[in-house]
Amino acid sequence: MIRNLVRLFLLTTLILSVPAGLLAQDSRPTSRATSTKSAKATKSTIHFRSLDGLELTADLYLGHANKSAPFILLCHQAGWSRGEYLEIAPRLVQMGFNCLALDQRSGNAVNGVTNASTVAAKKKKLPTGYLDARQDIVGALKLVRKRYAKGKLLLWGSSYSSALVLEIVGRQPDLADGVLSFAPGEYFGRFGKTDHYVRDGAKKLKLPVFLTGSKGETVGQVKQIADSMKLGKKLHFFKPKTSGNHGSRALWKKFSDSKDYWAALTKFLDEYFPRKNATSRRS
């Protein structure tokens, strides 16, 4: 019993001799590593003016306080809204990006999110065609550059907006540092443009481009646009082996082949737009 008391005394003495600050450090590294590797998106809805003065609505996803973190402007497909990116944007934040999901004036609703910019345009009796949304995208790019992004700025489009992002940056290369285009096509003939309007802009691109679509689109309309670009290795053209999906929804987790799109997208982003505080996911 005396031996046990001696051991207890010695152990107590040893613990009390260790500086309190050293003991307190035990829980810190795990906590810091967790917050660094898995940035959580803080989502807020913002309002700003398009080039013609129309009030636009967008969801801002911030997970990185440093404005030098790369930034992605996300544009939705026809008949939809910023709701297209409800599950995509938070994942991009985890990967090291800040994002703005825009409501262009040409849209409606998706995933329970009504396009507020469309509503505002209709109240003012303004046209809401595909090309009318072009000024919204340019205005949003300028806002992001002025207010949120000091580092690389990427422009991302889906369906009709994927065609617009190619021609916008092709004709105005100073607006962005990279383009991601999900299912582009020559969609603007019925709005008075030629059947090569998008390709005329896209062929001027000199910066990194990620291009994809459904399996059928990547051997049809998307391939035609890819063939017009002279980017060499800067063009990452992902052709799914499965049927795939049209637009950015190809990345929605409810589709079994979304992991293939994410893998191709991640490879492109890692190569051309490396980030700090990024978490990679493969499914």
VOGU-3710 file (C-alpha; in Angstrom, 3 decimals, decimal comma):
1> mirnlvrlfl> 0,000/0,000/0,000  2,895/2,338/0,863  4,413/1,635/-2,569  1,133/2,602/-4,266  0,958/5,850/-2,308  4,543/6,673/-3,325  3,744/5,999/-7,005  0,644/8,199/-6,823  2,653/10,983/-5,192  5,365/10,824/-7,887
11> lttlilsvpa> 2,793/10,805/-10,721  0,976/13,798/-9,257  4,235/15,677/-8,890  5,175/14,951/-12,518  1,838/16,212/-13,871  1,978/19,406/-11,795  5,508/20,098/-13,061  4,368/20,219/-16,710  3,578/23,804/-17,833  -0,152/24,392/-18,223
21> gllaqdsrpt> 0,337/25,893/-21,674  1,950/22,679/-22,920  -1,013/20,588/-21,766  -3,459/23,001/-23,403  -1,800/22,525/-26,785  -2,976/18,925/-27,104  -6,387/19,819/-28,597  -5,300/22,669/-30,852  -3,652/21,022/-33,888  -6,649/18,780/-34,653
31> sratstksak> -9,048/21,690/-34,472  -6,918/23,893/-36,720  -6,326/21,150/-39,270  -10,045/20,456/-39,498  -10,983/24,079/-40,110  -8,216/24,511/-42,681  -8,953/21,407/-44,727  -12,721/21,580/-44,789  -13,722/25,182/-45,324  -17,442/25,710/-44,901
41> atkstihfrs> -19,284/28,046/-47,216  -21,004/31,056/-45,712  -23,945/31,737/-48,017  -25,616/35,122/-48,388  -27,908/36,621/-51,019  -26,743/39,878/-52,574  -28,248/42,404/-54,971  -26,455/44,618/-57,480  -27,034/46,371/-60,811  -26,559/44,954/-64,280
51> ldgleltadl> -25,026/47,098/-67,002  -28,462/48,522/-67,881  -29,381/49,228/-64,261  -31,614/46,195/-63,627  -31,307/44,874/-60,081  -29,818/41,381/-60,130  -29,831/38,740/-57,418  -27,070/36,237/-56,646  -25,949/33,868/-53,892  -22,480/34,558/-52,535
61> ylghanksap> -20,573/31,554/-51,167  -17,516/32,554/-49,150  -15,217/30,168/-47,325  -11,860/31,908/-47,716  -11,310/35,369/-46,221  -8,272/36,124/-48,354  -9,391/37,866/-51,541  -6,478/36,263/-53,377  -8,364/32,921/-53,240  -9,565/32,000/-56,752
71> fillchqagw> -13,177/32,929/-57,450  -15,805/31,349/-59,720  -18,850/33,119/-61,172  -21,536/30,468/-61,730  -24,203/30,985/-64,411  -27,285/28,757/-64,770  -29,021/27,136/-67,731  -32,217/28,115/-69,554  -35,401/28,305/-67,509  -33,525/27,914/-64,230
81> srgeyleiap> -31,959/30,006/-61,476  -29,017/30,221/-59,094  -30,586/27,166/-57,441  -28,710/25,038/-59,989  -25,633/25,443/-57,763  -27,071/24,703/-54,319  -24,946/21,569/-53,928  -22,167/22,434/-56,376  -21,040/25,762/-54,873  -20,381/24,478/-51,318
91> rlvqmgfncl> -18,230/21,704/-52,740  -16,238/24,220/-54,770  -15,656/26,190/-51,574  -14,279/23,020/-49,971  -11,954/22,763/-52,956  -10,524/26,226/-52,247  -12,730/28,607/-54,258  -15,132/31,399/-53,389  -18,227/31,552/-55,616  -21,104/33,713/-56,779
101> aldqrsgnav> -24,162/31,921/-58,222  -25,939/34,421/-60,451  -29,583/34,809/-61,405  -29,404/35,973/-65,027  -32,583/37,662/-66,237  -33,247/34,783/-68,639  -34,503/31,959/-66,433  -37,271/30,784/-64,122  -36,739/28,398/-61,182  -35,052/25,189/-60,043
111> ngvtnastva> -34,547/23,341/-56,762  -37,125/25,543/-55,066  -35,288/28,773/-55,938  -37,123/31,331/-58,067  -35,057/33,510/-60,386  -35,418/36,945/-58,793  -33,663/38,709/-61,675  -36,242/37,325/-64,120  -39,036/38,574/-61,866  -37,428/42,030/-61,668
121> akkkklptgy> -36,955/42,214/-65,444  -40,565/41,262/-66,139  -41,831/43,884/-63,692  -39,935/46,474/-65,705  -41,149/44,900/-68,960  -37,597/44,232/-70,076  -36,791/41,407/-72,530  -35,503/38,186/-70,978  -33,973/36,327/-73,918  -30,678/34,492/-73,806
131> ldarqdivga> -28,664/37,378/-75,222  -30,301/39,846/-72,849  -28,535/37,961/-70,061  -25,120/38,699/-71,556  -24,945/42,093/-69,847  -25,815/40,463/-66,520  -22,828/38,125/-66,759  -20,445/40,929/-67,721  -21,811/43,123/-64,940  -21,376/40,320/-62,406
141> lklvrkryak> -17,786/39,714/-63,515  -16,974/43,382/-62,994  -18,618/43,378/-59,569  -16,692/40,291/-58,451  -13,400/41,716/-59,651  -14,028/45,006/-57,879  -15,435/43,711/-54,600  -14,474/40,085/-53,966  -11,598/38,729/-56,045  -7,998/39,874/-56,268
151> gklllwgssy> -6,729/36,520/-57,524  -7,790/34,302/-60,412  -11,358/34,758/-61,648  -13,110/31,924/-63,495  -16,335/32,128/-65,487  -18,620/29,056/-65,482  -21,667/28,533/-67,682  -24,398/25,930/-68,152  -26,276/25,314/-71,417  -27,095/28,695/-73,001
161> ssalvleivg> -24,878/30,512/-70,511  -22,045/28,069/-71,266  -22,113/29,364/-74,818  -22,196/32,966/-73,616  -19,195/32,537/-71,320  -17,085/31,288/-74,236  -17,952/34,141/-76,533  -17,794/36,796/-73,798  -14,267/35,936/-72,687  -13,193/35,235/-76,257
171> rqpdladgvl> -14,122/38,790/-77,193  -13,176/40,381/-73,842  -10,202/38,347/-72,560  -9,444/40,753/-69,716  -12,658/39,775/-67,896  -11,570/36,320/-66,675  -8,616/33,981/-66,239  -10,349/30,734/-67,139  -13,620/29,362/-68,513  -15,725/26,314/-67,642
181> sfapgeyfgr> -18,426/25,469/-70,163  -21,030/22,758/-69,596  -22,916/21,924/-72,835  -22,371/24,931/-75,109  -23,978/25,197/-78,525  -24,940/27,679/-81,213  -28,111/28,656/-79,382  -28,539/32,195/-80,653  -29,687/31,859/-84,257  -33,292/32,628/-83,335
191> fgktdhyvrd> -32,076/35,834/-81,706  -30,535/37,138/-84,915  -27,007/35,761/-84,604  -25,188/33,617/-87,160  -24,857/29,858/-86,743  -21,171/30,378/-85,899  -21,534/33,259/-83,426  -20,259/31,266/-80,442  -17,398/29,700/-82,387  -16,328/33,121/-83,652
201> gakklklpvf> -15,825/34,195/-80,064  -14,505/30,892/-78,741  -11,744/30,613/-81,333  -10,169/33,772/-79,896  -9,701/32,236/-76,463  -6,134/31,867/-75,216  -6,720/30,957/-71,572  -7,498/27,549/-69,957  -10,912/26,113/-70,840  -12,835/23,146/-69,428
211> ltgskgetvg> -15,430/21,868/-71,879  -17,983/19,085/-71,530  -21,576/17,992/-72,080  -23,612/14,823/-72,327  -22,181/11,931/-74,358  -24,274/12,852/-77,387  -23,368/16,542/-77,142  -19,631/15,875/-76,951  -19,706/14,231/-80,372  -22,065/16,876/-81,758
221> qvkqiadsmk> -22,527/20,540/-80,864  -19,853/20,664/-78,168  -17,290/19,005/-80,418  -17,934/21,609/-83,118  -17,078/24,349/-80,663  -14,046/22,457/-79,332  -12,736/22,060/-82,873  -12,906/25,839/-83,384  -10,519/26,497/-80,510  -6,751/26,407/-80,939
231> lgkklhffkp> -5,752/25,973/-77,328  -3,703/22,800/-77,399  -3,214/21,462/-73,871  -5,091/24,413/-72,375  -8,327/22,854/-73,602  -9,626/20,093/-71,324  -12,450/18,418/-73,235  -14,172/15,800/-71,097  -16,250/13,230/-72,992  -18,250/10,986/-70,649
241> ktsgnhgsra> -18,355/7,269/-71,390  -21,860/7,114/-69,924  -24,882/9,007/-71,289  -24,074/11,938/-69,012  -26,236/15,012/-68,539  -26,841/18,428/-70,054  -25,350/21,422/-68,257  -23,935/21,777/-64,763  -26,479/19,370/-63,313  -24,113/16,658/-64,572
251> lwkkfsdskd> -22,337/17,280/-61,257  -25,401/16,644/-59,076  -24,790/13,688/-56,796  -28,111/12,051/-57,702  -26,548/11,059/-61,031  -24,317/8,007/-60,718  -21,810/9,281/-63,283  -21,400/12,683/-61,594  -18,175/11,374/-60,010  -16,618/11,118/-63,470
261> ywaaltkfld> -17,420/14,750/-64,215  -16,048/15,814/-60,827  -12,838/13,867/-61,390  -12,243/15,524/-64,769  -13,136/18,968/-63,420  -10,874/18,573/-60,383  -7,935/17,557/-62,580  -8,380/20,702/-64,669  -8,703/23,010/-61,660  -5,722/21,456/-59,894
271> eyfprknats> -3,532/21,889/-62,960  -4,340/25,496/-63,824  -5,717/27,012/-60,631  -3,910/25,539/-57,599  -5,332/26,593/-54,243  -4,398/26,714/-50,597  -6,825/25,314/-47,993  -8,379/22,894/-50,482  -10,067/19,584/-49,796  -10,234/17,068/-52,627
281> rrs> -13,142/14,662/-52,978  -13,337/11,864/-55,506  -17,017/10,918/-55,342
//
